[in-house]
Amino acid sequence: MTHAPDSLIATHLARSRAAMERAAGDAAMLASAERIAATIIAALRGGHKLLIVGNGGSAADAQHIAAEIVGRYKQERPAYAAIALTTDTSALTAIGNDYGFDQIFARQVEGLGARDDVLLAISTSGRSPSILNALRKARERGLVTIGFTGARGLAMAELCDELLVAPSDDTPLIQQIHLATAHGICETIEAALMRDES
């Protein structure tokens, strides 16, 4: 069975493949990803934790990444400390109601973040107020700040110690690049920390 020449699914998959090829050839993005992996490895080795935030699809990515770190990526090994700040509905709704949606992550960073922890903030646009406020609060509290964004998201740069920029301005493609790159980062983290155990 062949797909219709105007198939939106086939078109999306072709665009996804092209976006992944661009990402795989983007030396600056890959170097950033390696630095991000090294930063998280150092934090986890030091007994610190990874906090992750995002809205919408990026919230799902935050939860996915935290699960890979706490559970496992591919290998049996000890659990590592990662928390997606997107999952506690009581905290999210209370903070949203009492302080405003823009504060839903900043307030949690204030309560849960400690110096030398890492905040990974995911925003395809790079302009989400809830994400920018979380990064500002993390800076105030001495956390290391990491951002994932897209080609138009450079507004995050001044708030991030490391910024991974997916080479796309299309939200779904940015999200796909973010998650694929995050998987590579998780594998790098797991391999490094398992060497410590051996």
NORRAGI-V703493 format. One line per field, one symbol per residue. ss: DSSP state (A for helix, B for strand, O for the rest). phi: phi as a letter, one per 30 degrees, with the letter a starting at -180 (. if undefined). burial: b if it has 9 or more other ideal C-beta (glycine too) atoms within 8 Angstrom, else e. Layout:
ss = ???
phi = ???
burial = ???
This chain:
ss = OOOOOOOAAAAAAAAAAAAAAAAAOOAAAAAAAAAAAAAAAAAAAOOOOBBBBBOOAAAAAAAAAAAAAAOOOOOOOOOOOBBBOOOOAAAAAAAAAAAOAAAOOAAAAAAAOOOOOBBBBBOOOOOOAAAAAAAAAAAAAOOBBBBBBOOOOAAAAAAOOBBBBOOOOOAAAAAAAAAAAAAAAAAAAAAAAAAAAO
phi = .cdddcddddddddddedddddddcdddddddddddedddedddddicbccbbacidddddedddedddddacbcdaddcdbbddccddddddddeddbjedcdcedddddcdbeidcccccbddibdeddddddddddeciddcbbcbcdccdddedccdbbccddacceededddedddddddddddddddddddd
burial = eeeeeeeeebbbeebbeebbebbeebeebbebbbbbbebbbebbeeebbbbbbbbebbbbbbbbbbebbbeebeeeeeebbbbbbbeeeebbeebbeeeeeebbbbbbbbebbbebbbbbbbbbbbebebbbbbbbbbbebebbbbbbbbbebbebeebbebbbbbbbebbebbbbbbbbbbbbbbbbbbebbbeeee
